[in-house]
Amino acid sequence: MNAPAPKRPKDPKDRPFRNLKDLKAVKREIDTRARLEQERAAARLAAAARLKAEKEFFSHAIGPVKALALQHLPGHRARVQRALPAPIPTQKQRDEQAVMQEAISDDFDAETLLDTDEALSFRRPGMGPDVVRKLRRGNWSIQRQLDLHGFRREDAREALAAFIREANKAGLRCVRVVHGKGLGSPGKTPVLKGRVQSWLIQKQEVLAFVQARPADGGAGALVVLLAQG
């Protein structure tokens, strides 16, 4: 069987009145209900007034707006133009700072740091003499070469710095730098030989270097040992 429907509260006006006391009680209840209904109506009006004021304030704050033609937008999505970052060449600045840190000077005196042997070899402090002997004997195979023939001094210096940096970054340990014997230069003296030695000594990646063996270029080239990258 279906459950009986809940009974609605009876309206006080429908109650039977036995005496004046019952009539007064009903009147008080009617007045209370009327007051509550007035309070609810006033609250609804106040909420509507607040909402209207907020909408007017928002409209005033954003100014005039234009409706989007949504039918022309794929997926009914607005295309918002994002603000692009300021065109600051940060990568260029980092590259320039790296170049400044790795700069090598022409005024550096390298002769006092060269070993006074027949080939004027070099080894960084802390490297034993056996490193130079092994390098001269060819214990390390040459993995890459830079030929500076035909380079002017400034171009040669930049090319050598970039070559050493990239070789070290690639994990190479032994490279050859060809500076030439100077046979085609005035006085038949090697123009770049001393410069290349000085530049290499200033590079922290360089641990040692020796004059190449005759088969590897002899007096016109240097075999360079690099630190592990």
NUKENU-909161 format. One record per residue (C-alpha): residue number from 0; residue in three letters; x, y, z. Coordinates in pm, 1 decimal. Each point is the difference from the previous one (the first is absolute). Layout:
{node NUM, "ALA", {X, Y, Z}}
...
% end
This chain:
{node 0, "MET", {0.0, 0.0, 0.0}}
{node 1, "ASN", {112.8, 353.8, -73.1}}
{node 2, "ALA", {118.8, 205.3, 296.1}}
{node 3, "PRO", {-242.5, 275.5, 97.4}}
{node 4, "ALA", {102.3, 347.2, -123.4}}
{node 5, "PRO", {140.5, 233.8, 269.0}}
{node 6, "LYS", {-260.7, 225.6, 147.2}}
{node 7, "ARG", {31.7, 372.3, -74.2}}
{node 8, "PRO", {-8.7, 227.5, 302.0}}
{node 9, "LYS", {-341.7, 148.2, 40.9}}
{node 10, "ASP", {-45.6, 367.7, -59.9}}
{node 11, "PRO", {-76.8, 169.4, 328.8}}
{node 12, "LYS", {-304.5, 160.6, -160.0}}
{node 13, "ASP", {-149.3, -346.2, -54.7}}
{node 14, "ARG", {14.3, -94.5, 369.4}}
{node 15, "PRO", {-321.0, -6.6, 197.0}}
{node 16, "PHE", {-16.1, 273.2, 265.5}}
{node 17, "ARG", {-134.1, -103.1, 337.8}}
{node 18, "ASN", {61.5, 329.9, 178.8}}
{node 19, "LEU", {159.5, 344.2, -19.6}}
{node 20, "LYS", {336.3, -134.7, 116.1}}
{node 21, "ASP", {20.4, -234.9, -301.2}}
{node 22, "LEU", {-82.6, 291.1, -229.8}}
{node 23, "LYS", {281.3, 212.6, 143.6}}
{node 24, "ALA", {249.7, -286.2, -41.1}}
{node 25, "VAL", {-96.6, -43.8, -362.2}}
{node 26, "LYS", {36.8, 373.4, -60.0}}
{node 27, "ARG", {348.9, -0.5, 153.3}}
{node 28, "GLU", {103.0, -292.3, -224.8}}
{node 29, "ILE", {-139.6, 173.6, -309.0}}
{node 30, "ASP", {187.7, 318.2, 90.6}}
{node 31, "THR", {322.2, -195.9, 53.9}}
{node 32, "ARG", {-28.6, -170.6, -337.0}}
{node 33, "ALA", {-73.0, 329.5, -171.4}}
{node 34, "ARG", {303.5, 161.5, 164.5}}
{node 35, "LEU", {226.6, -288.8, -103.7}}
{node 36, "GLU", {-127.9, 20.8, -357.2}}
{node 37, "GLN", {67.8, 374.3, -5.6}}
{node 38, "GLU", {355.0, -59.1, 128.7}}
{node 39, "ARG", {62.0, -262.3, -270.2}}
{node 40, "ALA", {-133.8, 235.1, -268.9}}
{node 41, "ALA", {220.6, 281.7, 130.0}}
{node 42, "ALA", {305.0, -232.7, -2.5}}
{node 43, "ARG", {-74.2, -101.7, -360.0}}
{node 44, "LEU", {-28.5, 364.6, -103.5}}
{node 45, "ALA", {327.0, 85.4, 176.3}}
{node 46, "ALA", {182.0, -291.2, -170.3}}
{node 47, "ALA", {-134.7, 106.0, -339.8}}
{node 48, "ALA", {111.8, 359.3, 65.6}}
{node 49, "ARG", {352.4, -117.5, 94.7}}
{node 50, "LEU", {27.2, -216.0, -310.8}}
{node 51, "LYS", {-110.5, 290.5, -218.4}}
{node 52, "ALA", {251.5, 232.5, 164.2}}
{node 53, "GLU", {282.4, -253.2, -49.0}}
{node 54, "LYS", {-86.5, -41.1, -369.0}}
{node 55, "GLU", {-6.4, 376.2, -48.8}}
{node 56, "PHE", {334.3, 38.4, 177.7}}
{node 57, "PHE", {155.4, -278.6, -212.0}}
{node 58, "SER", {-134.5, 152.9, -321.7}}
{node 59, "HIS", {136.0, 340.1, 98.2}}
{node 60, "ALA", {341.5, -149.7, 89.5}}
{node 61, "ILE", {56.9, -188.2, -328.1}}
{node 62, "GLY", {-153.8, 262.6, -224.0}}
{node 63, "PRO", {-184.4, -65.8, -322.7}}
{node 64, "VAL", {18.3, -354.9, -137.9}}
{node 65, "LYS", {-66.9, -151.4, -337.4}}
{node 66, "ALA", {-171.7, -334.6, -43.4}}
{node 67, "LEU", {202.9, -265.9, -181.5}}
{node 68, "ALA", {-139.2, -160.5, -312.9}}
{node 69, "LEU", {21.3, -352.2, 141.2}}
{node 70, "GLN", {-125.3, -162.7, -316.9}}
{node 71, "HIS", {327.4, 99.8, -169.8}}
{node 72, "LEU", {224.9, -144.3, 269.4}}
{node 73, "PRO", {104.4, -369.5, -16.9}}
{node 74, "GLY", {-134.6, -174.4, 304.7}}
{node 75, "HIS", {-160.5, 329.6, 111.1}}
{node 76, "ARG", {322.2, 106.0, 171.4}}
{node 77, "ALA", {131.0, 351.3, 4.5}}
{node 78, "ARG", {350.1, 63.6, -128.7}}
{node 79, "VAL", {183.8, 199.2, 263.4}}
{node 80, "GLN", {319.3, 176.4, -102.7}}
{node 81, "ARG", {262.9, -86.6, 257.4}}
{node 82, "ALA", {252.7, 259.9, 103.9}}
{node 83, "LEU", {341.7, -83.5, -146.0}}
{node 84, "PRO", {310.4, 19.4, 222.4}}
{node 85, "ALA", {230.2, 294.5, -43.3}}
{node 86, "PRO", {255.0, -62.2, -280.1}}
{node 87, "ILE", {301.2, -30.1, 230.9}}
{node 88, "PRO", {284.4, -194.9, -170.3}}
{node 89, "THR", {77.8, -207.1, 308.7}}
{node 90, "GLN", {175.2, -275.1, -196.1}}
{node 91, "LYS", {221.2, 256.3, -172.7}}
{node 92, "GLN", {85.2, 153.6, 336.5}}
{node 93, "ARG", {94.2, -340.5, 140.3}}
{node 94, "ASP", {214.8, -71.2, -304.6}}
{node 95, "GLU", {177.2, 332.8, 34.6}}
{node 96, "GLN", {64.5, -63.5, 368.3}}
{node 97, "ALA", {141.8, -342.7, -83.4}}
{node 98, "VAL", {227.7, 154.4, -261.8}}
{node 99, "MET", {124.4, 256.4, 251.4}}
{node 100, "GLN", {73.6, -274.1, 251.2}}
{node 101, "GLU", {186.7, -202.9, -260.6}}
{node 102, "ALA", {183.4, 295.4, -156.4}}
{node 103, "ILE", {367.8, -56.3, -72.2}}
{node 104, "SER", {250.9, 280.6, -18.5}}
{node 105, "ASP", {282.1, 75.7, -241.7}}
{node 106, "ASP", {196.8, 164.7, 279.8}}
{node 107, "PHE", {34.6, -318.5, 204.5}}
{node 108, "ASP", {365.1, -104.0, 48.5}}
{node 109, "ALA", {10.8, -372.4, -59.4}}
{node 110, "GLU", {375.0, -53.5, -31.6}}
{node 111, "THR", {52.6, -27.7, 376.2}}
{node 112, "LEU", {-252.0, -284.5, 14.4}}
{node 113, "LEU", {143.0, -205.3, -286.3}}
{node 114, "ASP", {237.6, -286.0, 71.0}}
{node 115, "THR", {340.3, 84.3, -140.1}}
{node 116, "ASP", {35.3, -309.1, -212.3}}
{node 117, "GLU", {61.3, -11.7, -372.6}}
{node 118, "ALA", {-369.7, 35.4, -71.4}}
{node 119, "LEU", {-101.0, 240.0, 279.5}}
{node 120, "SER", {-275.7, -226.2, 131.0}}
{node 121, "PHE", {-246.0, 96.1, 270.9}}
{node 122, "ARG", {-162.2, -181.4, 291.3}}
{node 123, "ARG", {-227.2, 155.9, 256.9}}
{node 124, "PRO", {113.2, -0.8, 364.7}}
{node 125, "GLY", {-87.9, -331.6, 157.2}}
{node 126, "MET", {55.4, -194.3, -322.7}}
{node 127, "GLY", {303.4, -231.1, 12.5}}
{node 128, "PRO", {274.6, -2.4, -267.7}}
{node 129, "ASP", {-117.3, -342.9, -112.9}}
{node 130, "VAL", {-312.3, 166.6, -144.4}}
{node 131, "VAL", {215.3, 197.2, -244.8}}
{node 132, "ARG", {203.4, -308.8, -91.7}}
{node 133, "LYS", {-313.8, -205.3, -69.0}}
{node 134, "LEU", {-152.0, 284.6, -197.5}}
{node 135, "ARG", {314.3, 28.2, -212.5}}
{node 136, "ARG", {10.2, -377.0, -58.6}}
{node 137, "GLY", {-359.7, 0.9, -121.3}}
{node 138, "ASN", {-158.8, -193.0, 286.6}}
{node 139, "TRP", {-318.0, 202.9, -58.3}}
{node 140, "SER", {-151.0, -18.9, -344.1}}
{node 141, "ILE", {-80.6, 331.9, -166.0}}
{node 142, "GLN", {-379.0, 36.2, -10.7}}
{node 143, "ARG", {-45.8, 336.9, -171.6}}
{node 144, "GLN", {206.1, 265.4, -176.8}}
{node 145, "LEU", {-6.6, 377.2, -52.3}}
{node 146, "ASP", {198.9, 142.7, -292.0}}
{node 147, "LEU", {80.6, 370.0, 39.3}}
{node 148, "HIS", {174.9, 43.6, -335.5}}
{node 149, "GLY", {-106.6, 326.8, -157.8}}
{node 150, "PHE", {-163.2, 137.8, 316.3}}
{node 151, "ARG", {68.8, 351.3, 117.0}}
{node 152, "ARG", {96.4, 35.8, 365.0}}
{node 153, "GLU", {-341.5, 107.7, 131.3}}
{node 154, "ASP", {-182.8, -264.5, -201.0}}
{node 155, "ALA", {247.7, -266.1, 109.2}}
{node 156, "ARG", {-44.1, 87.4, 366.5}}
{node 157, "GLU", {-378.4, -19.9, -18.8}}
{node 158, "ALA", {9.1, -321.7, -200.8}}
{node 159, "LEU", {240.6, -162.5, 248.5}}
{node 160, "ALA", {-211.6, 100.1, 302.6}}
{node 161, "ALA", {-315.2, -140.4, -159.2}}
{node 162, "PHE", {181.5, -318.1, -111.2}}
{node 163, "ILE", {135.3, -76.3, 348.2}}
{node 164, "ARG", {-333.5, 76.7, 163.0}}
{node 165, "GLU", {-199.4, -225.0, -233.9}}
{node 166, "ALA", {255.2, -282.1, 13.1}}
{node 167, "ASN", {-5.3, 1.1, 378.6}}
{node 168, "LYS", {-379.8, 9.5, 2.8}}
{node 169, "ALA", {-4.2, -300.1, -235.8}}
{node 170, "GLY", {219.5, -196.9, 242.4}}
{node 171, "LEU", {307.8, -11.0, -226.0}}
{node 172, "ARG", {336.8, -47.8, 170.0}}
{node 173, "CYS", {259.7, 49.6, -275.2}}
{node 174, "VAL", {-11.2, 248.2, -289.4}}
{node 175, "ARG", {244.9, 153.5, -245.1}}
{node 176, "VAL", {38.5, 368.7, -80.2}}
{node 177, "VAL", {183.1, 81.7, -323.4}}
{node 178, "HIS", {154.0, 347.3, 13.4}}
{node 179, "GLY", {243.4, -37.2, -289.1}}
{node 180, "LYS", {379.0, 22.9, -26.4}}
{node 181, "GLY", {-0.7, 352.7, -140.9}}
{node 182, "LEU", {177.7, -92.2, -323.0}}
{node 183, "GLY", {-224.3, 232.9, -198.5}}
{node 184, "SER", {20.8, 293.7, 241.2}}
{node 185, "PRO", {254.2, 288.2, -7.0}}
{node 186, "GLY", {328.3, -114.9, 149.1}}
{node 187, "LYS", {-129.1, -358.2, -18.7}}
{node 188, "THR", {-84.6, 6.1, 370.0}}
{node 189, "PRO", {-318.3, -155.7, 141.3}}
{node 190, "VAL", {-238.9, 287.0, 69.8}}
{node 191, "LEU", {-260.3, -193.6, 201.1}}
{node 192, "LYS", {214.8, -256.3, 179.9}}
{node 193, "GLY", {79.7, 212.5, 305.3}}
{node 194, "ARG", {-348.5, 144.2, 4.9}}
{node 195, "VAL", {-163.6, -342.5, -5.3}}
{node 196, "GLN", {220.0, -120.2, 286.0}}
{node 197, "SER", {-91.8, 305.0, 208.2}}
{node 198, "TRP", {-370.4, -36.2, -75.9}}
{node 199, "LEU", {-3.7, -369.8, 86.3}}
{node 200, "ILE", {168.2, 59.2, 336.1}}
{node 201, "GLN", {-276.5, 244.9, 91.3}}
{node 202, "LYS", {-270.8, -259.6, -64.6}}
{node 203, "GLN", {-87.1, -191.9, 316.9}}
{node 204, "GLU", {-113.9, -296.8, -208.2}}
{node 205, "VAL", {359.6, -52.1, -120.5}}
{node 206, "LEU", {209.1, -229.7, 223.7}}
{node 207, "ALA", {308.3, -27.5, -220.3}}
{node 208, "PHE", {129.1, 31.2, -355.4}}
{node 209, "VAL", {308.9, -99.5, -197.0}}
{node 210, "GLN", {133.9, 55.6, -348.0}}
{node 211, "ALA", {-145.5, -257.7, -234.8}}
{node 212, "ARG", {205.1, -289.4, -131.6}}
{node 213, "PRO", {128.3, 39.6, -356.5}}
{node 214, "ALA", {-277.4, -223.8, -130.2}}
{node 215, "ASP", {-259.1, 219.1, 173.7}}
{node 216, "GLY", {127.8, 338.8, -115.6}}
{node 217, "GLY", {329.4, 39.9, 182.7}}
{node 218, "ALA", {91.8, 359.6, 85.4}}
{node 219, "GLY", {-313.7, 129.4, -170.1}}
{node 220, "ALA", {-247.4, -158.3, 243.6}}
{node 221, "LEU", {-69.3, -65.3, 366.0}}
{node 222, "VAL", {-158.2, -308.4, 159.2}}
{node 223, "VAL", {-222.3, 110.4, 288.2}}
{node 224, "LEU", {-126.2, -202.6, 296.4}}
{node 225, "LEU", {-334.4, 119.9, 136.5}}
{node 226, "ALA", {-160.3, -46.7, 338.0}}
{node 227, "GLN", {-296.6, -229.0, 21.5}}
{node 228, "GLY", {-317.6, 197.3, -77.7}}
% end
